[in-house]
Amino acid sequence: MDAATRTAKRAYLRPNDRRRQLLDAASRLFDRGGLTAITMVAVAAEAGASRRLVYDHFDDLASLYEAFFEDRVARYVAAVDSGFRSGEGDPLASALGAFGQLLAVPSDDLRAIRLVIADTGIGELDRARLRLRSHLEQRWLPVMEQPDIDRDLAAAVLWSVMDGLVGLAARAANGEIPTDTATALAAALIARLPAAVAETQTSINQQRGALR
C-alpha cells in the first residue's frame, strides 16, 4: 500500500474510530512483544498510519500507555459486571459468574490486566490501576462486609484474590490448565474468602492486643 492510498483511507476515519484503530494496533503489539513493544513508531507502522497522526491522538508514549491500559481495564470491568449481575444477588453465584466472563476475555487483555494489578513500578499504569481498584471495591466490598472487619483489610484481600483469579483465567487461556479446573479452583477460593478475611482480622486483633 502506497502513502497516497494510506492517506486516503485515513481521511474516512472519524477521530474516535482512528483512536480505536491505534489502540487496537497497540494491543496487537502488546500481545506479540509485551509492554516494550509499544512505541509511537511501532503503533504507527502497525496501524498503517503516520507517526504524526499517532501524536495527534496521544501526546507522548506515557499518554499512549495510559490510554491503552485504561481501555483494557474498561473491557475487564464490563465483563466482570456482566457476570456479577448474572448472580442475581447471590455472592458466590455472582463471583463465579464474573469469573466465567473473565474466562472469555482475550488473552492479551488478561496480560494487560495482570500487569496493571501486579506491577506497581510503572507510573503510566497508576491511573488505570486506581480506576480498576476503585471499581472493584465499589462492586465487591459490600458483598464482603462483615461485623468488625476492617475495610482496608477487606480491600487488600479483594485485590489479592482478583490477582489470583486473573492469573487462573490467563493460565486457562494459555492451555496450562483446563477451564473446568480453573473454575473449580476459583469456586474454592471464592467460597473460602469470607472465612479467610474473618480469620485474618481475628489474628490481627490478637496481635494488637498482645502488644498493649
N, C-alpha and C positions, 0 to 999 in steps of 0.2 A: 504494500500500500504506500503510495507516494504522499508527500507532505500536503499537496493540494487536496487530495481525497480525504485525508485525516481532518484537515481544516474544515472542509465542507460538512463532514459528519458531525464535528464538534458543534457547529453552528445550530444544529437541530436539537441539541440537548438543553433543557432548561437548567438553571443553576442547581436546583435540588437533585435533578437527575444526574447532572455531572458530578456533584459531590458524592452521590451514591455510587457512581461508577468508579471514582477514585478510591473510595473506602473499600469497595469490592476488590479492587486491584491490590490494595494493601493487605486485604485478607488472604488473597492467594499467595502473596509474597511471604506473609507470616506462616502460612501453612507449609510452605516449602523450606523456609530457612530461619524461622523464628524472628524475634524482635529486631535483630541486627540486619535482617534482610530488607526491612522497611526504610527506605531513604526517599527523598524527594525525586531524585533522578530515577530510581528503580520504579517508583509508583507511576511516574510519567511514562516510562517505557512500557510497563505492564498494561497501562490503560490506553496506549496508543495516543497519548496527548503530549503537549509540550510541557517542559518544566515550568514555564511561566504560568501556564494555566493551573498547575498544581498550586503555585504560590498565590494565585488569585483566590483560592479556596482555603488555604492553610498558610498562616504567616510564616511558620517555620516547622522544623521537624517535631519540636515539642508539641505544637498545636495539632499536628497530624497524629501523633501518638495519642493524645488526649481524645481526639475525635474518634479514632479507631477503637480504642478500648471502651469509651462511653457507648459507642454503637453496639459493641458486643455485650456489654452489661445490660443494655436495654433489651436485647433479644433474650438474654438469660432470664431477666426479671419477668418478661412477658410469659415465658414458658413456665416458670415456677408458679406464677399467679394463676395460670390456667389450671395447673394441677391442683393447686390449693383449693380452688373453687369446686373442683370435682369431688372433694371430700365431704362437701355439704355440712361443714361444721364439726365433723369428727376429726380430732387432731391426728391420729395415726393414719387414717384414710387420706387426709389432706396431704400429709407429708409424703406418703407413698405415691399419691397422685402427682405431686411435684417431682418426685424422683423419676417417675415414669416419663414425664415430659422432658426431664433432664437427659434421659437416655436417647431422646430423639434429637438433641442439639448436635449440630455438626461438630466433627472432631476439632476443627480449627478454632471454633468458638469456645469449646471446652478448654483448649490450651490457653486461649487468651484469658478466660475467666480464672483459671488456675494461677496464671501469672499475676493477675490483679489481686487475688486473695493472698498468695504466698510471698510475693516479692515486694517488700516494703521499702526497698532501696532505690526504686525508680520513681523519681518525683513526678514524672509525667503521668503516672498511674494513680496519683493520690486522689484526684477528683473523681475518677471512675470508682475507686475503692470506697470513698466516702459515700457516693451515691448508692453503691451496692449494699454497703453495711447499713446505711440508714433505712433503706427499703426493707431489707431482711428483718431488721429489728422491729420495724413498724408492723410488719406482717406476722412475724413469728413469736416475738416476745410475749404478747398477750396469751398465746397458746401455752407458753412455758411458765406463766406466772403461778407461783405458789406462795403460801404464807411464809414469811421470814426468809425468803430467798432474795439475796442481793441482786439488783438489776444488772450491775456491771459483771457479776459472775455469770449470770444467765446469758448476757450478751457475748462474753468470751467463749462460753461453751457452744453457743449457737454458731459463732464464726468458725470455730474449730470443726464442728460437725459438718457445716456446709463445705468446708475444705475437703473433708473426707468423702462426702457424697459426690462432689465434683470429680474427685480422684477415682472413685469407683466407676462413675459413668464414663470417664475417659478410658479406663482400662477395658471396660466392656466395648467401647467404640473401637479400640485398637485390637480387639480379639484376644486380649490377655486372659480374660475370664468370661464365662458365658453370661449372657444377660440375666438368666434366672438366678444365677449365683450372686451377681451384683445386687439384684433386687432383694434376695433373701438376706444378704449382709446389711443392706440399707434398712430393711424392716427391723432386724435385730438391734441395730444401732439406734434407730429412732425410738423403738419401744423402751429401750433402756435409758433413754435420755432424761426423763423426769427424775427417776431414782438416782441417777448419777449426779445430777445437779443438787438434789437434796442431800445426798451423802457428802458431797464436797463442801456444801455450806455448813453441815454439821461439823466436819473436820476443821474447817476454818474457825468456826466459833469456839471449838475446844482448844485450838492452839492459841487463840487470842485470850481465852480465859486463863490458860496456864501462864501467860506472860504477865498477867495483872498481879 
